[in-house]
């Protein structure tokens, strides 16, 4: 996942990471590839130490865990996080990053399809 964080505020970077964690947990299938991509993103966000990346990763999982209890909650949270991205460029990059995380395991669940469709509509892509 090559996302250029230039122009993303710290708040937007956090929203992006949370959205990707939500996307990763949407199908309940966690892959090594997904984890590696998220670790790279954390490094790009300035978390160069492994302990810092693990702390941020764990914090995001803790924030997102309540939202993966139901599709309705996941959808609401995804749309709330999506509001952080105000430019077309950001919206396209965020949608592409979410798509990459969701398709990493070569299987897109119905939850993932629904979340992707909601994001596409939100961003008008």
C-alpha positions as CSV (number, residue, x, y, z in Angstrom):
1,X,0.0,0.0,0.0
2,X,1.7,3.1,-1.2
3,X,-0.2,6.0,0.3
4,X,1.4,9.5,0.2
5,X,0.6,11.0,3.6
6,X,1.7,14.5,2.4
7,X,-1.2,16.8,3.1
8,X,-2.8,14.5,5.6
9,X,-3.0,16.0,9.1
10,X,-2.2,14.0,12.2
11,X,-6.0,13.6,12.7
12,X,-6.5,12.4,9.2
13,X,-3.6,9.9,9.5
14,X,-5.2,8.5,12.7
15,X,-8.6,8.3,10.9
16,X,-7.0,6.5,8.0
17,X,-5.3,4.0,10.3
18,X,-8.5,3.4,12.2
19,X,-10.4,2.9,9.0
20,X,-7.8,0.3,7.8
21,X,-8.0,-1.5,11.1
22,X,-11.8,-1.6,10.8
23,X,-11.4,-2.9,7.2
24,X,-9.0,-5.5,8.3
25,X,-11.3,-6.9,11.0
26,X,-14.4,-6.7,8.8
27,X,-13.9,-10.2,7.5
28,X,-12.3,-11.7,10.6
29,X,-9.4,-13.0,8.4
30,X,-6.1,-11.4,9.4
31,X,-3.2,-11.9,7.0
32,X,0.5,-11.3,7.3
33,X,0.3,-9.0,4.3
34,X,-2.3,-6.8,6.0
35,X,-0.2,-6.6,9.1
36,X,3.0,-5.7,7.1
37,X,1.1,-3.0,5.2
38,X,-0.2,-1.5,8.4
39,X,3.3,-1.6,10.0
40,X,4.6,0.3,6.9
41,X,1.9,2.9,7.2
42,X,2.7,3.4,10.9
43,X,6.4,3.9,10.0
44,X,5.4,6.5,7.4
45,X,3.3,8.2,10.1
46,X,6.5,8.6,12.1
47,X,6.4,5.6,14.4
48,X,9.8,4.2,13.6
49,X,10.3,2.2,16.8
50,X,8.7,-1.2,16.8
51,X,7.3,-0.6,20.4
52,X,5.7,2.6,19.2
53,X,4.1,0.9,16.2
54,X,2.8,-1.9,18.4
55,X,1.3,0.6,20.9
56,X,-0.4,2.5,18.1
57,X,-1.6,-0.7,16.5
58,X,-3.0,-2.0,19.8
59,X,-4.7,1.4,20.5
60,X,-6.4,1.4,17.1
61,X,-7.6,-2.2,17.6
62,X,-9.0,-1.3,21.0
63,X,-10.8,1.8,19.5
64,X,-12.2,-0.2,16.6
65,X,-13.1,-3.5,18.3
66,X,-16.6,-2.3,19.5
67,X,-17.5,-1.3,15.9
68,X,-16.9,-4.8,14.4
69,X,-19.6,-6.3,16.6
70,X,-22.2,-5.7,13.8
71,X,-22.2,-4.5,10.2
72,X,-24.4,-1.6,11.2
73,X,-21.9,-0.4,13.8
74,X,-18.9,-1.0,11.4
75,X,-20.7,1.0,8.6
76,X,-21.5,3.9,11.0
77,X,-17.9,4.1,12.2
78,X,-16.5,3.9,8.7
79,X,-18.7,6.7,7.5
80,X,-17.7,8.8,10.5
81,X,-14.0,8.2,9.9
82,X,-14.5,9.0,6.2
83,X,-15.6,12.5,7.1
84,X,-12.0,13.4,8.0
85,X,-11.0,13.3,4.3
86,X,-12.1,16.4,2.5
87,X,-10.2,16.5,-0.8
88,X,-10.8,14.3,-3.8
89,X,-7.1,13.2,-3.7
90,X,-7.4,12.1,-0.1
91,X,-10.7,10.3,-0.7
92,X,-9.3,8.4,-3.7
93,X,-6.2,7.4,-1.8
94,X,-8.2,6.3,1.3
95,X,-10.6,4.3,-0.8
96,X,-7.7,2.6,-2.6
97,X,-5.9,1.8,0.7
98,X,-9.1,0.3,2.1
99,X,-9.7,-1.7,-1.1
100,X,-6.1,-3.1,-0.9
101,X,-6.5,-4.2,2.7
102,X,-9.8,-5.8,2.0
103,X,-8.6,-7.7,-1.1
104,X,-5.3,-8.8,0.4
105,X,-6.6,-12.2,1.2
106,X,-8.2,-12.7,-2.3
107,X,-11.6,-12.9,-0.7
108,X,-14.1,-10.0,-0.2
109,X,-16.8,-10.8,2.4
110,X,-20.3,-9.4,2.2
111,X,-19.4,-7.1,5.1
112,X,-16.3,-5.8,3.2
113,X,-18.4,-5.3,0.0
114,X,-21.0,-3.3,2.0
115,X,-18.3,-1.1,3.7
116,X,-16.6,-0.5,0.3
117,X,-19.9,0.4,-1.3
118,X,-20.7,2.9,1.5
119,X,-17.3,4.5,1.2
120,X,-17.6,4.8,-2.6
121,X,-21.0,6.5,-2.1
122,X,-19.7,8.8,0.7
123,X,-16.7,9.8,-1.5
124,X,-18.8,9.9,-4.7
125,X,-16.3,7.7,-6.5
